[in-house]
Amino acid sequence: MTSTVLELDLTVPLLESPPQDPIGAVLHRRRPLLRDLVEGLRLAAYDPSVTGLVAHVGGQGPTFAQVQELRAAVRVFADAGKPTVAWSETYGEFGPGTLPYYLASAFDQVWLQPSGDLGLTGIMAEAVFVKDALTKLGVVPEMSRRHEYKNAADTFLATQMSDAHREAAGRLAASAMEQVVDGIVTHRKLSSVQVRELVDRSPLSAKDALASGLVDRLGYRDEVYADLRRRLGEVTFRYVQRYRQARQLEPRQALARLQRSPGVAVVHGTGPIHLGRSSRRGLASTSIGSDTAAGALRAAAADPKVRAVVLRVDSPGGSYVASDAVRREVVRVRDAGKPVVVSMGTVAASGGYFVSMAADSIVAQPGTLTGSIGVFGGKAVVRDMLDRVGIARDGVTEGRNAAMFSAYHRFTADEWRRLEDWLDQVYDDFTAKVAVDRGLSRDHVEKAARGRVWTGADARERGLVDELGGFERAVEIACARVGIGREEAALRYPARVGMVERLRGPESSERAATAAAGLGAGLAARLGAGLGAGLTEGLGLPATSGPARMLAELTSAFGLGHAGVLTAPVLWELR
């Protein structure tokens, strides 16, 4: 009898949430959804027709936190007594390969192509600094922050890491490396001392990787698959996401089950946070609009079939006001008697932490980047840059502070004092709400705050996170809080709205359709909140103005993306 061996392609980036618009669906039709892979492996672990798992690892695959979620799912499958095999042409082609190998080490057997390398070189946390470039362009950043660890401002104000920045980044790298070493030790017959020594010797050739015990077999793809057929007999191969789709109930049955089963609403928030509706930022990334997220939470609170809510957050933050609006809806869901459990993804920091902190329980991966309880803001003055290219601006004002947010004028002493007062106000509000939401003293919060980013593992030790785990664990906690079994709970998605209703628009802000994301975003949306508190909207610059366009191109060229006063430091991904 032919059995099924599941396949995972982990060489491509994974989606955190399903695309909510046609453009996104087309652009990402070949990118797997992380939740589908995890759920598929969970189902397959107890399916007698599935006898094994093989994964292709490498390339631009999952993020650090996603790797940890996948590792846990792979171990559930393996603990059911089914073989798991990971293979790669190279774990870093004479380059960094720590993350791909960390993922592969969760499998029972690890293969490497004979010509490949194993780049278990360690973890690097790196930041970008553009102060000198801005100076050469004639751009003067005028920014302040709360407090010394709010390193997002350093991107524009410094040329290298400050002592506080280096301390925080060093701890992030150390915590991540501890997790990698522990993960390798758990599933390979090596001690932590041996793994650390191998890290310092890397990159390793395929032969050295085999001799050291980091890999089990050297071979090409065809040899990996031939070995699986030899061990398991006649098999067919199927991608996990396709298996997961096939296991879904027939639509009419699925609808009937959804109607009769107690529900757990799932609300996704991915990308920078801003006012308005969620939308696509350019061709790839998405955003969290406060109207969309709040609408989805209101719909969940009003739905009598919803017993609890899981809020999946993957965001570096953004707008303070938008973050506070979403947090308010989390509180209202709880006030309606429905528990809210947050599942943190790759990053849930600054504004991403703000929208999470009022939940009944927060679940994060050990490698999630979170915290960053702080604020920074200001503007970039572009007068010198415009003068150099022959662009002049002139105008009249009525009101002492009418030009305060102009990118053509520097702050006056009084305006700077107002900015500092506002930053104090935002920081005080942020930390006060953390203390209330998390049941912590203000002194305790202050020690964990000051703008510092933590890994999920370190955040749990400081009371910022309740438990380590992934999305599935968050669903289990939500079910337990309302006394229903995980298998009987139906997952509902308030933000999913049909195309006709999406085009027509909601009848009122109370209707579920208000939770639908926008179909796309123009230049104004892509600009976000600019550098700090405002290179575009925060400055009062029209999105189509010359300065706004130039600054948008500037931030894009430096890879800085979106920002807002509640934005985590610009750190390259831990790798």
N, C-alpha and C positions, 0 to 999 in steps of 0.2 A: 504494500500500500504506500502510495506517495505521500510524504509529509511536506510541511512547509518550513523553510528556513527564512527568517526575516532578515532584511538588509537595512542598514542605516547608512545614508550618505552624509557624513559629518565634515565634509570639505567646504560646505557653503554656509553662509550666515543663516541663522534660524529666525523665524518671525516670533515675536512675543505675543502678538494679538492678531486676529484675522483681519484682513483689509476690510474697511467699511465703505469703500467706494469702488466703482468700476475700474478706475485707473489703477488703483492699488492692486486689485484682484488680477489684472492683466500683467502688471509689472512683476508681481511676486508669485505667479502661478506655479513656479517650480521650486519655490522656497518652502520647506516644511515648517509647520507650526510646532513650536516646542511642546505645547500641551498635547497635540496629537501623538507625538513620539512617546511622551511619557505615559499617556493613557494606553496607547497601543501596546507598549511593553508590559504594562500592568495586566492587561487583558490576556496577552499571549502567554504570560507566565503560567496561567492555569488552563490553557487551551491544549488538549492532548494532540491536536493536529499540527501544532507548532513544535518543532524539535530542536531548533537552534537559532543563533543570532550571529550575524557577521556584519562588521562595520568598517567602512572606509574612512580613515581619519587623516586629517591634514588640511592644508589650504587655509582659507579665511573662514574657519568654522565657528563654533559657538563661543560666546564670551565666557569669562571665568565662572560667573554664577550659573550660567546655563550648563556649563560642563558639570558642575556639581549636581545639578538637578538630573542630568542624564546619567551620571555615575550611579546615583541612588536607584534610578529606574533599572539600569543594567543589572545591579546587584539583586534586585527583586526577581528579575528573570533568571539570573544564574542560581540563586538560592532555591529555585524550584527544580533544580537538578538538570538544567538544560545548558549545553555548551555555548560559550560566548567567545567570539574570536574578533580581534581588531587587527587590521592590517593597514600599512601605509607604504607608499613609495619612499617617503622620507619624512621623519619627524623634524622638519627644518632642514632645508638643503644647504648645509654648512651655514646655518643661521639659527635664530631662536626657534625652539620647538618644544619648550617646556609645557605649554598649555595642551597641545595635541597629545603629547605623551602622557600627561596627567590624566587625560580622558581615556586613553588606551589602556592605562594601567588598571582600570576597573574591570577589564575583561579577563577571562580565565587564561586566554592565550593571546600573545602579542607577536605579530609577524612584521618583518621589515624587509624591504627589497634589498638584495645583496649590494646594490650600488648606492643605497641610501645612507643617510646619516641620522644620528640622534642628538639633537641640539638641546639637551637638558641643561641649559646654561644658567637657569635661575630666573628671577623676577626683576623687572625694571619698572619703576614708576617715574615717568618723565613729564615735564611741563614745558610749555612754550612761552617765550617772552618776546614781546614786540615793541618794547619801549624805544629802542634805538631806531627801529624801522619807522615808527610813528614820528620820531623827531626829524628824521630825514625827509619825511613826507610833509612836514609842517603841521602835524596833528599833536595837540597838547591835551593829554588826558588829565582831567581834574576830578579825582575820585577819592572817596574815603570808605572805611569799612569798620565792621564790628565783628570780630576783633582780630588779633594777630594771626590766627589760623585761617582766616577767610581769604585764602590765597588766590581766588579768582581775580582779585584786583591786581595782584602781583604781575599777572600777564601783561598789564598795560603800564604798571608803575615801576617795575624792576627789570634788571637784566640777568638776574640769577636768583636762585632760591634763597630766601631769608632763613635765619636759624629756625624759626617756627615752621616754615614751609618744609625745610629739609627734615626736621624732626617728624612731622606728620607723615610726609611721604615715605620716610624710612620705616616708620612703623607699619604703614600699609604694605610695603614690600615684604617686611619681615613676617607679618601675619599671613600674607598670601603664601610665602615660601614655607612657613610652618605647615599650612594646610596641604600644600603639594607634597611635601616630604611625608607627612602622616598618611596621605592617601596612597602613595607608592609603597610605603612600608606595610600597610595593611594588606595589600594584595600581591606583593612580591616577597620572595624569601630573602629580604635584605633588612639590615638594621638602619636606623636613622643616620648613624655615623657613616655607614657605607654609602647611603644615598647622597649625603652631603659631599663626600669625597668624590663621587661620580659627577656631581654637579660641577665641582671645581675642575674636573678633568675634561668636561664636555666643551665643544661638540665631539662626539665619538663616532668612529666608523661603524659600519654594520657589524663587522667581526668583533670589534671591541664591545659593542652593545650586547652582542650574544654572549661573549665570554664573561661579561660582568653580571649577567642575569637580568638585565633590563628587558630583553626580548627573548622569546622562546624559540622562534624559528626564523630562518632567512628564506625568502622565496618571493616569487612574483604572484600577481593576482590569480593567474590560472592555477598555480600550485596551491594557493589557499583554498580555492573552491574545489579543486580535485580532492584535497585532503578532507574537506567537509563531506563530500559525497562518499568517500571511502569509509568515513566514520559513521555516517547517518543513513547510508543506503540511497534509495531513489528519492530525490527531493526536488521541489520547485522553490524558486527564490521569489520573494515579494517584499517590496519596500514597506516599512512599518506604517507609514501614513496611508498607503493604499489598503493595507490590512485593516487599519483602524476604520477607514471609511466603509469597508465591506462589512465590518461587524456592527455598524450602526443599523438600527431597526428600520424596517420598511416605513416610509413616511407616515402612512396612516396609523400604524402601530405606535410610531414615535410620538405622534401628536396625542394619541389617546393616553400614552404613558405620561407625557408632559402635563396633561390636564388633570390626571388623577394623583400624581405623585407630589409630595411636599417639595418645594423648590428652594434652591440656593441660587440667588442671583449673582452673576459674575459681571463685574464692571472693570473694563480695562482702561488704563491710563498710560500711554506710551509717548515719550518725547517731552519737549519743553512746555511749560505751563504758561498760559496766557488767557486774557479775557476773551469772551466770545465762544464760537464753536470750534471744535477740533477740526483740523484740516490737514491736508497733505502739504508738507514743506518741500517744494521742489519735486524731484522724481522719486526719491527714496524714503525720506524720513516722515514721520507723522508727529502730531502735536496733541497736547491736552488742552482743549478749550474749556473754560470754567462752565459755560452754558451747557456743553455736551455732558461733561462729567456730572455736574449737579443735576441735570435732567435725568440721567440714568439712575442716579441714586434716589431721586424723588419718585421715579417710576417704580423702583424696587420697594420703596417704603409703602407706596400706595397699593401694590399688588397683593391681594389677600392670599395668593398661592405661594408667595415668597416668605420663607421663614427666617432666612439669614442671608447675609451678603458677603461675598469675597471680593475685595478690591485689589486688583493686581496693578502694582505701581512699578513703572520702569522709567524714571525721570530724574534728570539732574536739577530740576527746579525751574524757576523763572520768576513770574510776577508774584509779588507778595499779596496783592489784593485778590488776584485770581485764586491763589493757593488757599487763602483764608475763606473764600466763598465755597470752595469744594469741601474744606474741613467742616464748615458749618452744616453742610448737607450730611456728612458722615455722622455728626452729632445728632441731627434730626432723625436719621434712620435708627440710631440707638434709642432715641427718645420714643420712637414708635414701637419699641419692644423687640426689635430685630437686631441681633448681634452682627457686628461688622468685624471681619478678619482680614487683615492686610497681608498680601503675599508680595514681598519685594523681589524684583528681578535683578538685573545687572547693577542698577544704581537707583537709589531712592533717597536722594540727598537734598539738603536745603529745602526748596519748595516741595520736592518729592517726599521729604520727611514730614513737612508741615501738613500735607494732605493725609498722611498716614497716622499721625500720632494720636488722634482721637479714637482710633479703633479699639475694640475690646481686646484684641490680640494682634501682635505683629510677628509675622514669620519671615525670616530672611535666610538666604544662603550664607554660609561662613564667609564667602568671598564677595558678597554684595557690598557695594560702596554706599554708605548711609551716613546720617548725622549732618554735618556741615550746618549746624545751627548758628547762623550768623547772617550778616547782610552787608552788601556793599552797593555803592551808587555814586552817581556823578554824571559827567558828560565828557565828550571829547570836543575840544575847540579846534575848528578846522579853518580858521581865518587865514593863517599863514599859508596853508596848502592852497586855498582858493586864490589868494593873492598871487602866488607863484604862477598859476595858470591863467591869470588875468580875469578871474571872476570876482566881482565886487557885489556886496549886498548893502542896501541902505534902507532905512525906514524910520518910522516915528513910533513912539510908545506913549501909552496913557496908563499910568500906574507904575509905582516904584519898582516892582519886580516883574514887569512885563517881559523883559529880556532874560529872565533868570535861566530859562531852559533853551536859550538860543545857542546853537553851535558856533555862532559867529562872535560871541562875546564871552569873556572870562567871568567867573563868579566875582562879585564884589565881596567885601568882607562880611557884609550883612547877609548876603545870599549864602555864603559858605557856612555861616553860623546856622542858618536855617536848614541847610543840608545835614549838618552834624546833629542838630536837634531831631530831625526826622529819622536819621539812622538810629539814634538812641531809642526813639519811640518804637520803631519796628523791632529792634533787637529785644527791648523789654517785653513787648507783646509776644514775640516768638518764644522766649524763654519762660515767660509766665504761663503760656498755654501748654508748653511741654511739661512743666511741673504739675499742672492740674490734670492733664490727660494721662500722664504716666504715673501719677501718684508719687512724685519725687519732690524733695526739698529744692528750693531755689539754689542753695549752695551746691547741692549735688549736680543739678542741671548745669550750673555755671562751669563746673569742672569738666563736664563732657561737651560743653558748647564752645563758644568763642570761635565759631566757624570751622572747627576741626572735623575732618572726614575720618570715619572709622570703617573697618571691615565689619561685616555682620557678626563675626565671632567676637570682636572687641566691643561692639555695640551692645551685645547681649550682656556682657560682663558689667556694663555701665547702666543697665536698665533701660536702654533705648529700644531694645528688641526683646521679645518674650521667648522666642523659640527659633531654632535653626531648622530649616527644611525648605521645601519647595511648594509649588502651587497645590499639589495633591494633599500635602499635609495641612495646608490652610483650609481646604475643603473639608477634610476630616474634622478639624477643630470646629468649624462652623456647624457641621452636622451634630457633633457631640454637644454643642452648647444648646441646641434646640431638641435634643433627644431623638434624632432620627439616624438610621443606619446609612452609611455612605452609599451602599448599593441601591437603596431605595430613593435616594435624593436625585431629583432632576435638576440639571444645571440650566438656568435661564439667562438670557442675554438682553437686558432692557434696551441697549443701544442699537440692536439690530432692527432696522426698519426697512420695509420693502421699497423698491425703486420708485413706484408710483407715489407712495406717501412721502418719500424723500424729496421728490421733485415738487410735489404740491406744497410741502411745508406743513408744520404743525398748526393745528387749529388754535392752540393756546400754549403758554409755557408750562401748563400743568400736564399736557399730553406726552405720552412716551416718545412721540416723534421729535420732540425738542432735543432728545438725546442723540439724534443722528448727527454724524460728522458731516462737514461740508464736502462737496464733491472735489474741491481742489483749492488752491490758494495762489493768489497773485503775488506780485513783488512785495506789497505791504506786509502780507502775512509772513513771507519768507524772511523779512528783515527782523521779525520778532521784536524784542525790546531794544535791540542794538547793543553796543558795548556798554556794560554796566547798566545804569538806569536809563540810558537813552542816547543812542546815536540816531535814532529815528523817531518813533512815537514819543519816547520820553523827552526828547528835545523839542517836540512840537514841530519837527520837520515833516513836511509832506513826503509821503513815500516816493513820490515821483520827482522830488527835488534833486538837483545835482549833488549836493552833499550826501543825501541819503543813498543815492545810487553808488557814489564812489565809496562810501563807507561800507556799504553792503558788499561790494566787490573786495574791499580790503579785508573784512572779516572772513569772507569766504576763502580768499587766497591764503590766509594764515590758518585756515582750518578751525576757526574759533566758533563758528556756528551761532546759535541763539544764546541770548543771555538775558538776565533780569536780576533784580536786586537779591532774590533768593536763588542764586545759582551756585552749584558746587564748583570747586576749583577746576581749571582746565588741566586735567591729567590725562595723558595718553593711557589707553587701556593697559592694565596690568598684563604683562606677557612674559 
